[in-house]
Amino acid sequence: MASLENGESAPRAKKGFAKLGAIAARLRGQAGFWLGALSQPTIDLSLRTSPGLRTRIIESPGLSLPRAELDTLVDQLRIVAAKTLPQDSLTYGIFSGEPERLACAIVTLICEEESGRPIAFNALSVMDVALDGRPVEVTHLGLVMVDPDVRGQGLSWVLYGLTALVLFARDGLRPKWISNVTQVPSVVGMVSDTFSDVYPSPLPGARQSFAHLQLARGILARHRAVFGVGEEAGFDEARSIITNAYTGGSDALKKTFESAPKHRNAIYNDFCERELDYARGDDVLQLGRIDLAGARRYVLSEVPHGSLPALLAASAMLALQRLVLPLVYWLDDTRAYGSLRPRRSDAEGGR
């Protein structure tokens, strides 16, 4: 009996150590990811976000990547697009392969870990827009495409929120404006549920402030190429609806209401059916902000529970580095911190 129990316990112990090793490796990967997000001047990060899947976030690839690597990245994006739209091709923005188009982009690419096959991506863009006479950055949530073979595997939390959370954290948890152009009810709902102060939205309390209107006007005046909207497209300012939107290179993305993915909450489906003319090709231009409240909603409602501990630990690290430590350094007038200089030098202190 004793020898049998010992024989059974040895494999269990090995499995336990192997599991602990895997958990430690995941935690090291998460820590390295967030430290890189905070320290790299231009983000180029990789993280295992699901079993068998690896996510890479590349900021400004048109500037940061050599031409050969940039061409490889664009080819990977086109592979996913070809699976999504097998009979059509997109020509605007990132698909042009032009470095200047990719200079302001932030690409989130998900690949199979073993084969390296790309299966999904999101291409965000950073736009400079005037608000109250001052320039502000608006992060456009951009184009999302997922290989039809892997849909339904819970990739939306990575594609729609992870990169925005990284940018929010890197900017010291300061509220950031985001924009979204879509006719897909599931995306309209995701943006309305995740971010703060979103307009347009069917949720109670949603209203268009003057800031929303200024930013919408600035985006339509200068940045139509970011989301493939031609100059002939109209804009209903009061409803923040772009009319006849699919004429600037994004024609292949035009959908009927029946074919557009629906949200689990019918309020968003009814809103899109009521407000958008799908035959003409209308889009909503949503504007909102990612702030602490939005980040909390994203972490608690969108991130899989298995990933929560690592994200919460990372958030504690961010708070320490971005909020607590700068306050400590500010109050310490004996040592330099960035552009701050000591109140008195050592020589002065000795006199």
C-alpha positions as CSV (number, residue, x, y, z in Angstrom):
1,M,0.0,0.0,0.0
2,A,2.7,2.5,0.9
3,S,4.7,1.9,-2.2
4,L,1.5,2.3,-4.4
5,E,0.6,5.6,-2.8
6,N,4.1,6.9,-3.3
7,G,4.0,5.8,-6.9
8,E,0.8,7.7,-7.4
9,S,1.9,10.8,-5.6
10,A,5.1,11.3,-7.7
11,P,3.2,11.9,-11.0
12,R,0.8,14.2,-9.2
13,A,3.7,16.2,-7.7
14,K,5.3,16.5,-11.2
15,K,2.0,17.7,-12.6
16,G,1.7,20.2,-9.8
17,F,5.2,21.6,-10.3
18,A,4.5,21.7,-14.1
19,K,1.3,23.7,-13.4
20,L,3.1,26.1,-11.1
21,G,5.8,26.6,-13.7
22,A,3.2,27.4,-16.4
23,I,1.5,29.9,-14.0
24,A,4.9,31.5,-13.2
25,A,5.7,31.8,-16.9
26,R,2.4,33.4,-17.6
27,L,2.9,36.0,-14.8
28,R,6.4,36.8,-16.1
29,G,4.9,37.3,-19.6
30,Q,2.2,39.6,-18.3
31,A,4.7,41.6,-16.2
32,G,7.1,41.9,-19.2
33,F,4.2,43.0,-21.4
34,W,3.1,45.8,-19.1
35,L,6.6,46.9,-18.2
36,G,7.3,47.2,-22.0
37,A,4.0,49.1,-22.5
38,L,5.2,51.7,-19.9
39,S,8.9,51.9,-20.9
40,Q,8.9,51.6,-24.7
41,P,8.7,55.0,-26.6
42,T,7.1,53.1,-29.5
43,I,5.1,50.0,-28.5
44,D,6.0,46.7,-30.0
45,L,4.7,44.0,-27.6
46,S,3.7,40.4,-27.7
47,L,1.5,38.5,-25.2
48,R,-0.1,35.1,-25.0
49,T,-3.7,36.1,-24.6
50,S,-5.4,32.7,-25.1
51,P,-4.3,29.1,-25.2
52,G,-2.5,28.7,-28.5
53,L,-2.9,32.3,-29.5
54,R,-0.4,35.2,-29.3
55,T,-1.2,38.8,-29.7
56,R,1.2,41.5,-31.0
57,I,0.6,45.2,-30.6
58,I,2.7,47.4,-32.9
59,E,2.5,51.2,-32.7
60,S,3.4,53.3,-35.7
61,P,4.6,50.4,-37.8
62,G,5.1,52.7,-40.8
63,L,7.8,54.5,-38.8
64,S,9.1,51.8,-36.5
65,L,9.5,48.8,-38.8
66,P,12.0,48.2,-41.6
67,R,10.3,48.0,-45.0
68,A,10.6,44.2,-45.2
69,E,9.0,43.7,-41.8
70,L,6.3,46.3,-42.7
71,D,5.5,44.4,-45.9
72,T,5.2,41.2,-43.9
73,L,2.8,42.8,-41.5
74,V,0.6,44.2,-44.3
75,D,0.6,40.7,-45.9
76,Q,-0.6,39.2,-42.6
77,L,-3.4,41.8,-42.5
78,R,-4.4,41.0,-46.1
79,I,-4.6,37.3,-45.3
80,V,-7.2,37.9,-42.6
81,A,-9.0,40.3,-44.9
82,A,-9.1,37.8,-47.7
83,K,-10.7,35.2,-45.4
84,T,-13.2,37.8,-44.3
85,L,-14.0,39.2,-47.7
86,P,-12.9,36.5,-50.2
87,Q,-14.5,38.2,-53.2
88,D,-13.5,41.8,-52.5
89,S,-10.4,43.7,-51.5
90,L,-9.9,46.9,-49.5
91,T,-7.6,49.6,-50.7
92,Y,-7.8,52.3,-48.1
93,G,-5.6,53.0,-45.0
94,I,-3.4,50.1,-43.8
95,F,-4.1,47.9,-46.8
96,S,-2.4,50.4,-49.1
97,G,1.0,49.3,-47.6
98,E,2.1,53.0,-47.7
99,P,4.3,53.8,-44.7
100,E,2.6,57.2,-44.2
101,R,-0.7,55.5,-43.8
102,L,0.7,53.2,-41.2
103,A,2.7,55.9,-39.4
104,C,-0.3,56.8,-37.3
105,A,-1.7,53.3,-36.9
106,I,-1.6,50.9,-33.9
107,V,-2.1,47.4,-35.1
108,T,-3.2,44.6,-32.8
109,L,-2.6,41.2,-34.6
110,I,-3.6,37.8,-33.2
111,C,-1.8,34.7,-34.6
112,E,-1.8,31.0,-33.9
113,E,1.1,30.4,-31.6
114,E,2.3,27.1,-33.3
115,S,1.8,27.9,-37.0
116,G,2.1,31.7,-36.9
117,R,-1.1,31.9,-39.0
118,P,-2.8,35.3,-38.6
119,I,-6.5,35.0,-37.6
120,A,-7.6,38.4,-36.5
121,F,-6.6,42.1,-36.2
122,N,-7.6,45.6,-35.2
123,A,-6.1,48.7,-36.7
124,L,-6.4,51.7,-34.5
125,S,-5.4,55.2,-35.7
126,V,-4.4,58.3,-33.7
127,M,-5.9,61.5,-35.1
128,D,-5.1,65.1,-34.3
129,V,-8.2,67.1,-33.9
130,A,-8.9,70.6,-32.5
131,L,-11.0,71.0,-29.4
132,D,-11.7,74.4,-27.9
133,G,-8.9,75.8,-30.0
134,R,-6.3,73.3,-28.7
135,P,-5.1,70.1,-30.4
136,V,-6.1,66.8,-28.8
137,E,-5.5,63.2,-29.8
138,V,-8.5,61.0,-30.7
139,T,-7.9,57.2,-30.9
140,H,-10.0,55.8,-33.7
141,L,-11.0,52.2,-32.8
142,G,-10.5,51.3,-36.4
143,L,-11.1,48.2,-38.5
144,V,-11.6,44.8,-36.9
145,M,-11.5,41.6,-38.9
146,V,-11.7,38.0,-37.6
147,D,-11.1,34.8,-39.7
148,P,-14.6,33.2,-40.0
149,D,-13.1,29.9,-38.9
150,V,-12.3,31.2,-35.4
151,R,-15.3,33.5,-34.7
152,G,-17.0,32.9,-31.4
153,Q,-13.7,32.1,-29.5
154,G,-13.9,35.2,-27.3
155,L,-11.4,37.4,-29.1
156,S,-13.3,40.7,-28.8
157,W,-11.8,41.6,-25.4
158,V,-8.4,41.7,-27.1
159,L,-9.4,43.3,-30.4
160,Y,-11.6,46.1,-29.0
161,G,-10.2,46.9,-25.6
162,L,-6.7,45.7,-24.7
163,T,-4.8,48.2,-26.9
164,A,-7.0,51.1,-25.7
165,L,-6.3,50.1,-22.1
166,V,-2.5,49.9,-22.8
167,L,-2.6,53.5,-24.3
168,F,-4.7,54.7,-21.4
169,A,-2.3,53.3,-18.9
170,R,0.8,54.6,-20.7
171,D,-0.7,58.1,-20.7
172,G,-0.8,58.1,-16.9
173,L,-4.5,57.0,-16.7
174,R,-5.6,60.3,-18.1
175,P,-9.0,60.2,-19.9
176,K,-8.6,59.8,-23.7
177,W,-11.1,60.5,-26.5
178,I,-12.0,57.5,-28.7
179,S,-14.0,57.4,-32.0
180,N,-15.8,54.6,-33.8
181,V,-17.4,54.4,-37.3
182,T,-19.6,51.5,-37.9
183,Q,-23.0,50.2,-39.0
184,V,-22.7,46.9,-37.0
185,P,-25.1,46.8,-34.0
186,S,-22.8,44.5,-32.0
187,V,-20.0,47.1,-32.3
188,V,-22.3,50.0,-31.5
189,G,-23.3,48.2,-28.3
190,M,-19.8,47.2,-27.3
191,V,-18.6,50.8,-27.6
192,S,-21.6,52.2,-25.7
193,D,-21.2,49.6,-22.9
194,T,-17.4,49.9,-22.5
195,F,-16.5,53.6,-22.9
196,S,-17.8,56.7,-21.1
197,D,-19.8,59.6,-22.4
198,V,-20.5,57.9,-25.7
199,Y,-22.7,59.7,-28.4
200,P,-24.6,58.6,-30.3
201,S,-26.0,55.7,-28.2
202,P,-29.5,54.5,-27.3
203,L,-28.6,54.3,-23.6
204,P,-30.5,56.7,-21.3
205,G,-28.6,59.9,-20.6
206,A,-26.6,59.9,-23.9
207,R,-26.3,63.4,-25.2
208,Q,-24.2,65.3,-27.7
209,S,-22.0,67.9,-26.0
210,F,-20.3,70.7,-27.9
211,A,-17.1,68.8,-27.5
212,H,-18.6,65.8,-29.3
213,L,-19.7,68.1,-32.1
214,Q,-16.4,69.8,-32.4
215,L,-14.5,66.6,-32.6
216,A,-16.9,65.1,-35.1
217,R,-16.6,68.1,-37.4
218,G,-12.8,68.0,-37.1
219,I,-12.7,64.3,-37.9
220,L,-14.9,64.6,-41.0
221,A,-13.0,67.6,-42.2
222,R,-9.5,66.1,-42.0
223,H,-9.5,62.4,-41.4
224,R,-12.0,60.7,-43.7
225,A,-9.3,58.5,-45.2
226,V,-8.7,56.8,-41.9
227,F,-12.0,55.0,-42.2
228,G,-12.5,55.0,-46.0
229,V,-15.2,57.6,-46.3
230,G,-15.2,59.6,-49.5
231,E,-15.6,63.4,-49.8
232,E,-19.1,63.0,-51.3
233,A,-20.4,61.4,-48.1
234,G,-22.7,63.6,-46.1
235,F,-22.9,64.1,-42.3
236,D,-26.0,64.6,-40.2
237,E,-24.5,66.5,-37.3
238,A,-27.4,66.3,-34.9
239,R,-27.5,62.5,-35.1
240,S,-23.8,62.0,-35.8
241,I,-24.6,59.8,-38.8
242,I,-22.4,59.6,-41.9
243,T,-24.6,59.2,-44.9
244,N,-23.5,57.3,-48.1
245,A,-20.3,56.4,-46.3
246,Y,-19.1,53.5,-48.4
247,T,-17.5,55.3,-51.3
248,G,-13.9,56.0,-50.2
249,G,-12.3,52.5,-50.5
250,S,-14.3,50.8,-47.9
251,D,-17.1,49.6,-50.3
252,A,-16.5,45.9,-49.6
253,L,-17.5,46.5,-45.9
254,K,-21.0,47.6,-46.7
255,K,-23.6,45.4,-45.1
256,T,-27.4,44.9,-45.0
257,F,-29.1,45.1,-41.6
258,E,-29.8,41.4,-41.9
259,S,-26.1,40.4,-42.4
260,A,-24.7,42.8,-39.8
261,P,-23.8,41.0,-36.5
262,K,-26.3,41.7,-33.8
263,H,-25.9,42.6,-30.1
264,R,-27.3,40.4,-27.4
265,N,-29.2,43.5,-26.1
266,A,-31.9,44.3,-28.7
267,I,-31.8,48.0,-27.8
268,Y,-28.7,48.4,-30.1
269,N,-30.2,46.4,-32.9
270,D,-33.3,48.5,-32.9
271,F,-31.3,51.7,-32.7
272,C,-29.2,50.8,-35.8
273,E,-32.3,49.6,-37.8
274,R,-34.1,52.9,-36.9
275,E,-31.3,55.4,-37.4
276,L,-29.3,53.9,-40.4
277,D,-30.2,53.6,-44.0
278,Y,-28.4,50.4,-44.9
279,A,-29.4,50.5,-48.6
280,R,-27.7,53.9,-48.9
281,G,-24.8,52.9,-46.7
282,D,-24.9,54.9,-43.5
283,D,-22.6,54.7,-40.5
284,V,-22.7,56.1,-36.9
285,L,-19.7,58.2,-35.8
286,Q,-19.5,57.5,-32.1
287,L,-17.3,59.6,-29.8
288,G,-16.6,58.8,-26.2
289,R,-13.8,58.5,-23.6
290,I,-11.8,55.8,-21.9
291,D,-11.3,56.8,-18.3
292,L,-11.0,54.9,-15.0
293,A,-14.7,54.1,-15.0
294,G,-14.5,52.7,-18.5
295,A,-11.4,50.8,-17.8
296,R,-13.1,49.2,-14.8
297,R,-16.1,48.2,-16.8
298,Y,-13.8,46.7,-19.5
299,V,-11.8,44.7,-17.0
300,L,-14.9,43.4,-15.1
301,S,-17.2,42.7,-18.0
302,E,-15.1,42.0,-21.1
303,V,-11.8,40.4,-19.9
304,P,-12.1,36.6,-19.3
305,H,-12.1,35.8,-15.6
306,G,-8.9,33.7,-16.0
307,S,-7.1,36.8,-17.1
308,L,-8.3,39.1,-14.4
309,P,-5.7,38.4,-11.7
310,A,-2.8,39.3,-14.1
311,L,-4.6,42.4,-15.3
312,L,-5.5,43.5,-11.8
313,A,-1.9,43.0,-10.7
314,A,-0.7,45.0,-13.7
315,S,-3.1,47.8,-12.8
316,A,-1.6,47.9,-9.3
317,M,1.8,48.3,-10.8
318,L,0.6,51.0,-13.1
319,A,-0.9,52.9,-10.2
320,L,2.4,52.7,-8.3
321,Q,4.5,53.8,-11.3
322,R,2.2,56.4,-12.8
323,L,0.4,57.9,-9.8
324,V,2.0,57.1,-6.4
325,L,5.7,57.4,-7.3
326,P,5.4,60.7,-9.2
327,L,3.7,62.2,-6.1
328,V,6.5,60.9,-3.9
329,Y,9.1,62.3,-6.2
330,W,7.3,65.6,-6.4
331,L,7.3,66.0,-2.6
332,D,11.0,65.0,-2.3
333,D,12.8,68.3,-3.1
334,T,16.3,66.9,-2.5
335,R,16.7,64.9,-5.7
336,A,16.0,65.5,-9.4
337,Y,13.0,63.9,-11.1
338,G,12.7,64.4,-14.9
339,S,12.6,68.2,-15.5
340,L,12.2,68.9,-11.8
341,R,15.4,70.0,-10.0
342,P,16.3,69.9,-6.3
343,R,15.3,72.9,-4.3
344,R,18.9,73.2,-3.1
345,S,22.2,71.7,-4.2
346,D,24.5,69.8,-1.8
347,A,26.9,72.8,-1.9
348,E,24.1,75.1,-0.9
349,G,23.0,72.8,1.8
350,G,26.5,72.8,3.4
351,R,26.7,76.6,3.6
